[in-house]
Amino acid sequence: MIVLGFFGGLFEVPLESYIQAVSPKKCRGKMIAAANSLGFLCVFAASGFVYANTNVLGLQACQGFTFMGIITLLGTLVFTIATPDYFIRFI
């Protein structure tokens, strides 16, 4: 849990800082609120994916999380290939 929290912070803190730094002053609050709303919408969608893995696809918990991990890995690879400059700056 400590390692997960550490790496989650490495992702979340620069993302929030970027949103605050780049957004125009007139609509900074709207941008932050929209980012938070989108984040919680994705958390809600993740629970829907867990439900679909269990009840629709009939996967066990370990199989469902492996399936979602593979999808996440593929999405990360697609994003990295599409925008390599972001990946290089992150490294």
NORSULDA-V390063 format. One record per pair of residues at least 4 apart in sequence whose ideal C-beta (glycine too) atoms are under 7 Angstrom apart, sorted by the first residue. I is the first residue (numbers start at 1). J is the second residue. D is the distance in Angstrom with one decimal. If there is no record, write none. Layout:
BEGIN
i & j & d
I & J & D
I & J & D
END
This chain:
BEGIN
i & j & d
1 & 5 & 6.2
2 & 6 & 6.3
3 & 7 & 6.4
4 & 8 & 6.0
5 & 9 & 6.3
6 & 10 & 6.7
7 & 11 & 6.7
8 & 12 & 5.8
9 & 13 & 5.5
11 & 15 & 6.3
12 & 16 & 6.1
13 & 17 & 6.2
14 & 18 & 6.1
15 & 19 & 6.6
16 & 20 & 6.4
17 & 21 & 6.0
18 & 22 & 5.9
19 & 23 & 6.0
19 & 31 & 5.9
19 & 32 & 6.2
19 & 35 & 5.3
20 & 28 & 6.7
20 & 32 & 6.7
23 & 27 & 6.5
23 & 28 & 4.7
23 & 31 & 3.8
24 & 28 & 6.8
27 & 31 & 5.9
28 & 32 & 6.4
29 & 33 & 6.1
30 & 34 & 6.1
31 & 35 & 6.4
32 & 36 & 6.4
33 & 37 & 6.2
34 & 38 & 6.2
35 & 39 & 6.4
36 & 40 & 6.5
37 & 41 & 6.2
38 & 42 & 6.5
39 & 43 & 6.7
40 & 44 & 6.5
41 & 45 & 6.4
42 & 46 & 6.4
44 & 48 & 6.9
45 & 49 & 6.6
46 & 50 & 6.6
47 & 51 & 6.5
48 & 52 & 6.2
49 & 53 & 6.2
49 & 68 & 6.1
50 & 54 & 6.4
50 & 64 & 6.4
51 & 55 & 5.8
52 & 56 & 4.5
52 & 57 & 6.5
53 & 57 & 5.3
53 & 59 & 4.7
53 & 64 & 3.4
53 & 67 & 6.3
54 & 59 & 6.5
54 & 64 & 6.2
59 & 63 & 4.1
59 & 64 & 4.3
59 & 67 & 6.4
60 & 64 & 6.8
61 & 65 & 6.4
62 & 66 & 6.3
63 & 67 & 6.2
64 & 68 & 6.4
65 & 69 & 6.1
66 & 70 & 6.5
67 & 71 & 6.6
68 & 72 & 6.3
69 & 73 & 6.3
70 & 74 & 6.4
71 & 75 & 6.4
72 & 76 & 6.3
73 & 77 & 6.5
74 & 78 & 6.4
75 & 79 & 6.3
76 & 80 & 6.1
77 & 81 & 6.2
78 & 82 & 6.1
79 & 83 & 6.2
80 & 84 & 6.5
80 & 87 & 4.7
83 & 87 & 7.0
84 & 88 & 6.0
85 & 89 & 6.4
86 & 90 & 6.3
87 & 91 & 6.6
END
